[in-house]
């Protein structure tokens, strides 16, 4: 008890911070690999580690030597085995813009709010019309992760979105109707684009067609929002972060896209506030203006 008490008395604030950060990283790591192939690989690594401990305990020299050799290359093996998950982690870290940490950064431009508002209205109206006529469609709304690789496979348009343009693009048997439309900053940037396949395609419902699979694959590789209209039954679906949700209506789709895509324009309020006031609000302090 005296030894345990000495340990607690020597703990510093930096030690607690170190433990908290490491615990958070481990927790987020488990969240990323949960329900993926990486989780199965992680379980296999734990089993191998358990066998190594048993062989060490019972002094099984040959087994111990084999596993020790394997563990000497462990870091390189982990990088190879968990390459997709590590890539997703780095992409998520890279999506965090520096401006979001800035203490004095302003908010989104009013023009961008207007463009995305018009784009959301056009997408929702188009989805409703195409759903009624059972016309297939695939629309990708780009966010922080740029989709240059996918845009390179299509045709650059750079036009304002509308139901007429979407209807022309996705009209059956036209040159661009099979590909995806990519929306960038509230504008139709490209059409006829090819999207990547999902990582765990064998786990996806067999009833889903190629458009839904492409939507899931695209949402796994980037932070985009993908809207799918099924040509079999006219259902409207949305893919985000590798998850597909179905059964959207025009109103529910508009509610989702508005929350995800339309930036909050507080530039007017921010401009009216002084620098000390903005600083105090960022730090969570109460601001009192002197009379």
C-alpha positions as semicolon CSV with decimal commas, in nm:
position;residue;x (nm);y (nm);z (nm)
1;X;0,000;0,000;0,000
2;X;0,289;0,233;0,073
3;X;0,431;0,169;-0,277
4;X;0,092;0,235;-0,438
5;X;0,054;0,554;-0,239
6;X;0,396;0,672;-0,353
7;X;0,294;0,616;-0,714
8;X;-0,016;0,832;-0,673
9;X;0,170;1,107;-0,491
10;X;0,425;1,137;-0,772
11;X;0,164;1,170;-1,050
12;X;0,188;1,507;-1,225
13;X;-0,067;1,693;-1,435
14;X;0,140;1,616;-1,744
15;X;0,110;1,243;-1,664
16;X;-0,269;1,268;-1,643
17;X;-0,275;1,459;-1,971
18;X;-0,050;1,196;-2,130
19;X;-0,280;0,913;-2,013
20;X;-0,592;1,098;-2,132
21;X;-0,447;1,162;-2,479
22;X;-0,330;0,803;-2,520
23;X;-0,668;0,669;-2,404
24;X;-0,847;0,892;-2,654
25;X;-0,621;0,777;-2,939
26;X;-0,677;0,410;-2,852
27;X;-1,052;0,467;-2,827
28;X;-1,069;0,638;-3,167
29;X;-0,854;0,362;-3,313
30;X;-1,101;0,099;-3,198
31;X;-1,384;0,305;-3,344
32;X;-1,213;0,315;-3,684
33;X;-1,141;-0,059;-3,707
34;X;-1,469;-0,179;-3,556
35;X;-1,682;-0,389;-3,795
36;X;-1,407;-0,398;-4,057
37;X;-1,151;-0,652;-4,169
38;X;-0,897;-0,472;-3,953
39;X;-1,085;-0,587;-3,642
40;X;-1,038;-0,950;-3,746
41;X;-0,668;-0,887;-3,808
42;X;-0,639;-0,722;-3,469
43;X;-0,796;-1,025;-3,302
44;X;-0,548;-1,247;-3,486
45;X;-0,258;-1,037;-3,359
46;X;-0,388;-1,069;-3,002
47;X;-0,407;-1,449;-3,040
48;X;-0,049;-1,462;-3,171
49;X;0,067;-1,244;-2,881
50;X;-0,111;-1,479;-2,638
51;X;0,061;-1,782;-2,791
52;X;0,396;-1,603;-2,759
53;X;0,337;-1,539;-2,388
54;X;0,240;-1,903;-2,332
55;X;0,550;-2,026;-2,515
56;X;0,764;-1,793;-2,302
57;X;0,597;-1,912;-1,982
58;X;0,653;-2,279;-2,062
59;X;0,998;-2,211;-2,211
60;X;0,919;-2,346;-2,557
61;X;1,238;-2,219;-2,719
62;X;1,154;-2,295;-3,082
63;X;0,808;-2,136;-3,068
64;X;0,949;-1,843;-2,876
65;X;1,221;-1,785;-3,137
66;X;0,973;-1,799;-3,427
67;X;0,732;-1,550;-3,269
68;X;1,014;-1,325;-3,156
69;X;1,137;-1,306;-3,514
70;X;0,786;-1,224;-3,633
71;X;0,745;-0,947;-3,376
72;X;1,076;-0,790;-3,477
73;X;0,907;-0,700;-3,807
74;X;0,583;-0,611;-3,630
75;X;0,573;-0,238;-3,708
76;X;0,626;-0,289;-4,081
77;X;0,369;-0,570;-4,083
78;X;0,112;-0,351;-3,906
79;X;0,162;-0,073;-4,159
80;X;0,103;-0,317;-4,445
81;X;-0,195;-0,493;-4,285
82;X;-0,370;-0,176;-4,167
83;X;-0,285;0,037;-4,469
84;X;-0,652;0,121;-4,559
85;X;-0,734;0,214;-4,199
86;X;-0,417;0,422;-4,158
87;X;-0,501;0,603;-4,480
88;X;-0,850;0,682;-4,351
89;X;-0,704;0,815;-4,025
90;X;-0,460;1,045;-4,206
91;X;-0,736;1,164;-4,441
92;X;-0,963;1,249;-4,148
93;X;-0,681;1,441;-3,981
94;X;-0,608;1,621;-4,306
95;X;-0,972;1,722;-4,349
96;X;-0,950;1,945;-4,043
97;X;-0,874;2,286;-4,184
98;X;-0,629;2,518;-4,012
99;X;-0,892;2,791;-4,010
100;X;-1,111;2,588;-3,778
101;X;-0,841;2,622;-3,511
102;X;-0,779;2,987;-3,579
103;X;-0,891;3,214;-3,299
104;X;-0,967;3,505;-3,524
105;X;-1,098;3,328;-3,833
106;X;-1,417;3,450;-3,992
107;X;-1,700;3,234;-4,115
108;X;-1,808;3,119;-4,458
109;X;-1,860;3,359;-4,743
110;X;-2,217;3,472;-4,817
111;X;-2,182;3,377;-5,183
112;X;-2,094;3,020;-5,088
113;X;-2,404;2,998;-4,868
114;X;-2,618;3,119;-5,158
115;X;-2,460;2,871;-5,402
116;X;-2,508;2,573;-5,171
117;X;-2,866;2,678;-5,089
118;X;-2,951;2,683;-5,459
119;X;-2,768;2,351;-5,513
120;X;-2,956;2,178;-5,229
121;X;-3,291;2,297;-5,365
122;X;-3,202;2,175;-5,715
123;X;-3,076;1,837;-5,589
124;X;-3,388;1,773;-5,379
125;X;-3,628;1,873;-5,657
126;X;-3,436;1,660;-5,905
127;X;-3,432;1,361;-5,673
128;X;-3,808;1,385;-5,630
129;X;-3,872;1,405;-6,006
130;X;-3,629;1,125;-6,093
131;X;-3,774;0,910;-5,815
132;X;-4,123;0,951;-5,958
133;X;-4,006;0,848;-6,307
134;X;-3,769;0,577;-6,170
135;X;-3,467;0,730;-6,341
136;X;-3,131;0,637;-6,192
137;X;-2,905;0,915;-6,064
138;X;-2,581;0,952;-5,871
139;X;-2,483;1,292;-5,727
140;X;-2,169;1,353;-5,518
141;X;-2,145;1,666;-5,303
142;X;-1,779;1,743;-5,241
143;X;-1,683;1,879;-4,901
144;X;-1,332;1,925;-4,758
145;X;-1,171;1,627;-4,935
146;X;-1,110;1,717;-5,298
147;X;-1,216;1,458;-5,554
148;X;-0,966;1,534;-5,828
149;X;-0,908;1,167;-5,915
150;X;-1,278;1,109;-5,980
151;X;-1,326;1,441;-6,160
152;X;-1,046;1,347;-6,402
153;X;-1,256;1,050;-6,523
154;X;-1,552;1,269;-6,621
155;X;-1,639;1,579;-6,820
156;X;-1,591;1,927;-6,673
157;X;-1,909;2,137;-6,687
158;X;-1,883;2,415;-6,424
159;X;-2,244;2,522;-6,441
160;X;-2,515;2,625;-6,198
161;X;-2,724;2,324;-6,085
162;X;-3,088;2,305;-6,184
163;X;-3,351;2,037;-6,237
164;X;-3,327;2,089;-6,615
165;X;-2,952;2,024;-6,624
166;X;-2,977;1,724;-6,392
167;X;-3,263;1,586;-6,600
168;X;-3,057;1,623;-6,919
169;X;-2,751;1,455;-6,766
170;X;-2,938;1,157;-6,621
171;X;-3,177;1,108;-6,912
172;X;-3,149;0,740;-7,018
173;X;-2,905;0,651;-7,296
174;X;-2,727;0,988;-7,290
175;X;-2,344;0,978;-7,280
176;X;-2,321;1,094;-6,915
177;X;-2,618;0,923;-6,753
178;X;-2,425;0,623;-6,617
179;X;-2,162;0,827;-6,435
180;X;-2,176;1,048;-6,127
181;X;-2,224;1,423;-6,107
182;X;-1,980;1,597;-5,871
183;X;-2,090;1,919;-5,701
184;X;-1,810;2,149;-5,586
185;X;-1,879;2,472;-5,394
186;X;-2,246;2,460;-5,495
187;X;-2,173;2,425;-5,869
188;X;-2,190;2,123;-6,102
189;X;-1,818;2,076;-6,157
190;X;-1,813;1,749;-6,354
191;X;-2,041;1,475;-6,485
192;X;-1,996;1,119;-6,606
193;X;-1,741;1,047;-6,333
194;X;-1,645;0,697;-6,221
195;X;-1,639;0,625;-5,847
196;X;-1,428;0,372;-5,652
197;X;-1,559;0,037;-5,533
198;X;-1,633;-0,018;-5,163
199;X;-1,361;-0,178;-4,950
200;X;-1,579;-0,462;-4,817
201;X;-1,798;-0,522;-5,119
202;X;-1,877;-0,878;-5,013
203;X;-2,050;-0,749;-4,698
204;X;-2,290;-0,522;-4,888
205;X;-2,650;-0,629;-4,946
206;X;-2,671;-0,823;-5,273
207;X;-2,990;-0,638;-5,365
208;X;-2,804;-0,309;-5,400
209;X;-2,703;-0,216;-5,753
210;X;-2,387;-0,065;-5,894
211;X;-2,490;0,294;-5,817
212;X;-2,543;0,221;-5,449
213;X;-2,215;0,031;-5,427
214;X;-2,029;0,316;-5,596
215;X;-2,190;0,561;-5,353
216;X;-2,075;0,357;-5,054
217;X;-1,724;0,325;-5,198
218;X;-1,699;0,699;-5,261
219;X;-1,818;0,786;-4,910
220;X;-1,557;0,550;-4,764
221;X;-1,277;0,732;-4,945
222;X;-1,382;1,091;-4,872
223;X;-1,606;1,302;-4,650
224;X;-1,851;1,370;-4,934
225;X;-2,229;1,323;-4,933
226;X;-2,357;1,095;-5,212
227;X;-2,722;1,096;-5,324
228;X;-2,854;0,793;-5,513
229;X;-3,185;0,749;-5,696
230;X;-3,267;0,388;-5,777
231;X;-3,397;0,312;-6,124
232;X;-3,555;-0,014;-6,001
233;X;-3,791;0,128;-5,738
234;X;-3,721;0,502;-5,732
235;X;-3,594;0,502;-5,373
236;X;-3,376;0,794;-5,267
237;X;-3,067;0,700;-5,063
238;X;-2,775;0,887;-4,911
239;X;-2,423;0,750;-4,848
240;X;-2,202;0,910;-4,585
241;X;-1,891;0,775;-4,408
242;X;-1,938;0,433;-4,572
243;X;-2,298;0,399;-4,450
244;X;-2,603;0,397;-4,678
245;X;-2,939;0,521;-4,549
246;X;-3,252;0,480;-4,758
247;X;-3,611;0,598;-4,785
248;X;-3,561;0,973;-4,814
249;X;-3,827;1,217;-4,929
250;X;-3,773;1,563;-5,073
251;X;-3,818;1,728;-4,733
252;X;-3,603;1,485;-4,533
253;X;-3,330;1,500;-4,799
254;X;-3,334;1,880;-4,791
255;X;-3,308;1,878;-4,413
256;X;-3,005;1,646;-4,425
257;X;-2,822;1,828;-4,705
258;X;-2,887;2,170;-4,552
259;X;-2,733;2,057;-4,224
260;X;-2,431;1,895;-4,394
261;X;-2,355;2,129;-4,683
262;X;-2,480;2,483;-4,623
263;X;-2,223;2,672;-4,412
264;X;-2,347;2,897;-4,135
265;X;-2,300;3,258;-4,239
266;X;-2,213;3,462;-3,930
267;X;-1,979;3,704;-4,102
268;X;-2,209;3,998;-4,033
269;X;-2,229;3,929;-3,661
270;X;-1,855;3,865;-3,643
271;X;-1,773;4,191;-3,819
272;X;-1,976;4,387;-3,565
273;X;-1,778;4,242;-3,273
274;X;-1,449;4,382;-3,155
275;X;-1,129;4,176;-3,142
276;X;-1,131;4,142;-2,758
277;X;-1,495;4,034;-2,770
278;X;-1,425;3,765;-3,031
279;X;-1,123;3,650;-2,832
280;X;-1,321;3,623;-2,508
281;X;-1,599;3,427;-2,684
282;X;-1,344;3,183;-2,829
283;X;-1,205;3,126;-2,479
284;X;-1,552;3,083;-2,330
285;X;-1,529;3,401;-2,121
286;X;-1,805;3,653;-2,056
287;X;-1,762;3,984;-2,233
288;X;-1,874;4,307;-2,075
289;X;-1,851;4,625;-2,277
290;X;-1,736;4,924;-2,083
291;X;-1,971;5,218;-2,092
